[in-house]
Amino acid sequence: MRGVLLAALAAVPVACSSVARSAEPLAEARIVSDFDTYTLRRIGLVPFAGDGLARARSEELQAAFFAEISAATPFEVVPLALRDLDEIRLSEPYRRGAYEPRMIIDLSRRFNLDAILIGTVTDQQYFPPQRLGIQVDMVAAETGLVIWSSSLQLDASKRRVRDSLRVWSQLDQGDLDGDDWELALISPRRFGRFAAWQVARLL
C-alpha cells in the first residue's frame, strides 16, 4: 500500500512538468548584452498605460503582473500608484521609443528601486474573441535605459493561443480534465492573468 502511495505521489510532479513543457511560449523578450551586470533586487511596477485604457483595467493588469512576476522571479516587486507618478509622464516617452533618464532615476531614488517595469497596452478587445497586446519594458535605475523588454499579442481566435490558454488554466486551477479554461475566453481578468504569466516566464 505504501509503495502504491509513493508511486502515485511521484507521478504528480511528472504530470505537472509535462503539462508545463507543453505550454507554448507566446511572448517574446529582448535583453541587453550586459544585463547580468545590473544588480536587480527591488523592481517598481507602474500601472499600465494605453489609449482608451480604463483606470480599473490598468490597475487590474498591474495586479496580475505583480502576482505573476513575484511568483516567477526573486525580485521584490513594488507596485506604484498613479499618485506616485504625478510628476513623471511615462506614456509619452514610450511613444517616442525612449524614456527620459532623469525621470526614471528620480523615481527610482524616491522608492529605492533598482529598475522599473513599465507596461503599455497596445491592442485590446474585451468581448469574445478577446485580444490583448502588451509591451513591457524594464528600465534600469542607474541609467534610465531599457535593459529588458517583452512583447505579447494574444488573440483568442487563434488555435495556438487557445491551446496555451488551456494548459495555463490546468496549471492554475489544478484541474487537468476540466473545462474551466474556457472562462478565460470571456473573462478579461483571467485573460490578463494569462498574459502576465506568459511574460513573467521570460524574466
Buried (B, 14 or more C-beta within 10 A) or exposed (E): EEEEEEEEEEEEEEEBEEBBEEBEEBBEBEBBEEEEEBEBEBBBBBBBBBEEBEEEBBBBBBBBBBBBBBEBBEBEBBBBEEEBBEEBEBBEBBEEEEBBBEBBBBBBEEEEBBBBBBBBBBBBEBEEBBBBBBBBBBBBBBEBBBBBBBBBBBBBEBEEBBBBBBBBBBBBEEEEEEEBBEEBBBBBBBBBBBBBBBBBBBB
